[in-house]
């Protein structure tokens, strides 16, 4: 029998159906879930639909379809997962929810966020290089003078060197090409002055950043947040996995453990089997 360790060295298998098949099945199951009154049962049915939505996203990746479509599919699937988790903890029914159900939902969310990060990785590397070169090239005249400069009058206390930092505002669309966003118009961002300065020469309180660089910075933060969310959700779920180690160890022995580097197809197989065992235990 093939061990799960050997599977780590194998290429991810191809799905047997096209994206439309998985999308149609996912919608069918979701519509069934919409009509269920029991919140716990409905949450499990939504998770069943989620499994097919994820497979649809993966099928889009494995075809010649644009990666933007699979990216959007995964984003919307994450929102459905959050909804399923809220249903399982419906306070109006005095239901604290099965923590094992919450744990597998968080694991799947973590893997989806990690997938979003990896889909953006190539563009992020290019953007990071552009941003680093831009901020390194900021002229000295645009930077605040050092409070220790001999040209300034004596200061009392220990001053805090100023570091003008752009403060992103609003939300930038995160699906699309980085190079096509924004314009070259400049925007101005305020920086904080030192509270320790007494009678010192006035320091500039504004620094100019090109609009395109500001847009790319906000977009870059949105992308990197995917990885932060993935690790945070993984750590939260780990505590539950430890509390219910017997249940999850049995799954690990049968299907192989899930890690942040597992393939999505392995993860949905794991989640699907875990959900079925949870439902069986509630009958």
N, C-alpha and C positions, 0 to 999 in steps of 0.2 A: 504494500500500500504506500502511495506517495505521501511523504511527510509535508507539513506546512513549510518547513525550512527550504525544501527543494523548490517549492512554489515561488519563493522569493527571488529565485534566479531565472524564472521564466518570464517571457514577455506576456503582457496582459492579453487575455484572449479577446477575440473579436465577438461582438454581439451577433446573434443569429438573425435578428430582425432589423428593419429600417426604423428611423426615428418616429415615423408616423404611427407605426404599430404600438410602440411604447406610450406615445402621447395619447392615442385613442384609449388604451387600456387604463392609463392613469386618470383620464377624465371620467371614464365610466365608473371607476372605483370611488372617485371623489364625489360624484353625484349620488352614489349610494350612501356615502358617509353623511352628506348634507341632510338626508332624510331620517337619520338615526337620532333618537331623543336621548338615550343614555349617553352621557358625556364620555365615560370611560370607553365604551364600545366605539363611539364615534372617533375618539382620539386614535385608537388602534387602527380603525379603518382609514383614517387620513394618513397614518404612517405607512400603511400598505400602498396607498396611492403615491406617496412620496418616493417609495422604492422604484416605482415605474417612471416617475418624473426624472429621477436621477439616471436611470437607464436610458431615457430619451436624450438627456444631455450628453451622456457618454456616446450614444450612437451618433449624435450630431458631430462630436469630436472625431469619430472614426470615419466619417464621410468627408466629402469635399466641402461641406457646409462651412460658413463663416464661424470663427470662434466666438464672435459676438453673440450668436444665437445660443450656444451652450452656456456662455457666461450668464446671459440673462435668465436662462432656464434654471441654473443653479441658484441664482439670487432669489428668484421667486419661490423656489423649493425651500430655501432657508426660512422664508416667511411662513410657509405652511407648517413647517416643523415647529416653529415658535407657537403657532396657533394650537397645534396638537398638544403641546406641553401645557399651555394654559388651560385647555379643556380637561386634561387629566388631573389638574389641581383645582377644579371648580369649587370655590369656597361656598357657593350658594347651596351646594349639595353636601357640605361638610366632608369633602373628599380631599385628603391631603395628597393623593396620587401615589402610585407605585413608584418608588424611587428608582427601581430598575428600568422602568419605562423612560423616566427622565434621563437616566444615564445613557441609554442607547441613542436617545434623540440628541443629546449633547455631543456624543461621539460622532454621530453623522454630521451634525452641524460643523463640528471642528474640521472634519475631512472636507466638507464642501467649501469652507472658508479657505482651507489650504489649497484646494483646487483653483479657487478664484485667484489666489495669489500667484500660483504657478502659471495660469493662463496669461497673466499680466507681466510675468517676470522679464521677458526679453525687452519689452517696452520700458519697464522700470529701470533696467540697467542703463539703457540709453539716456533716459531722463535724468537719472542720478548723475551721470557723467556731465551732462549739460549744466545741471544745477551746481555741481561742485566747481566747475570751471567758471561759472558766472559769479559765485560768491567769493571765489579766490581773487577774481579780477576787479572787485569793488575798489574804486580809487580811494586813496587815503583821504582826499578832501571830503569824501562822503561819510567818513567815519568820525566818531566823536574823539576829540583829543584826549590824551591821557591826563588824568587829574594830577599825575606826578610830574608833569612837564614843568621845566624851569621857568617857562614863560607865564605860568599861572601864579596867582598870589597864594600865600600859605593857607592850607585847609586845616580845619580842626577835625578830630576824630579820624576814623579809617574810612576813606571813600570807597564806594562800590563802582568799579569801572563799568561804563555804559556799554551795552551790547545791543544795538538796534536790531530787533527781531520782528519780521513781518507777522502780522496777526491775521491768519486766513479768516475770511468771513463768507457765509453762504455755503452752498453746496455746488460742486462742479460735477457735471455728468461724467461718469466713469466708464462708459462704454464708448469706445471709439479710439481714434488715433491721437496720440499725445501731440504730435507735430502739427495737427490741424487746429488745435485749440488756441483761443486767445488772440491777442493782437500785440503789436509792438509799442502801444501807447504806455506811458509810464503812470504808475500810481504811487501815492505817497502814504507811508505808514508811520505812525507816531511811535516814539520810543520814550521810556521813562527817564527822568533826570535824577541825579543823585541827591538824596535827601541830606547827605553829610556835607555837601559843599557849602562853605561860608565865605561870601565875598569873592568867589572864584569867577573866572571868565565864563561868560555864558556859553554853553555847549549847544550845538545844533540839536534840535529835537525831532527832525524829520530826516528820513532817508528815502531815496527814490529807487523804486524797483520796477523794471519793465513789466507791463501787464502780462505778457506771455510767460515770464518767469514766475510771477505770482500764481498764475493759473496752473502751471506745471507743478509748483510746490504743493498746492492744495491737492491736486490730483495724485501726486506721489504719496502724500500722507494717507489719502483714501485707500490706495492700493496696499500700502504697508500695514494698515490697520487690519486687513484680512488675516495676516499671519498672527498678529497680536490676539485677535478674537479666537483664532484656532487654538493657540496655546492656552489661553484662559479657560475656554470651554473644556479642553482636554484635562486640565488640572482639576476642575470642578467635578468632572465625571469620575476621575480616578478615585476620589474619596468614596464614592458610592460603590465602585467596583470592588474596593477593599472590604466594605461592609457586607457585600453579598458575593464574596469570593467563590463560594461553592457553586453558585449558579453560573457565574461567568467562567470559572475554570473548566466546567463541563463543556461550555460552548467553545472555549479555546482548544480543548483536546479534540473536539469534533471537527471544527472548521479552521483552527489556527488562530492565534491572537491577532487583534487589530492594532496597528500602530499609526502614527501620523504619516507614515510613508507607505501605508497599504494602498493598494489600488482601489478605486471606487467600486469596482465590480465585486471585489472580495468583501468590502465593507457592507454593501447592500445585501449581499448573501448572508452575512453575519447578523445584520439588523433584522432581516426578514425572519431568520430562524429564531432569533431571540424573542421577537414579537409573538411568533406562533407559540413558543413555549410559555410565555407569560399569559396568553389567552387561554391556553389549555389548563394552566394552574388555577384559573379563575372560574372554570366551569364547575 
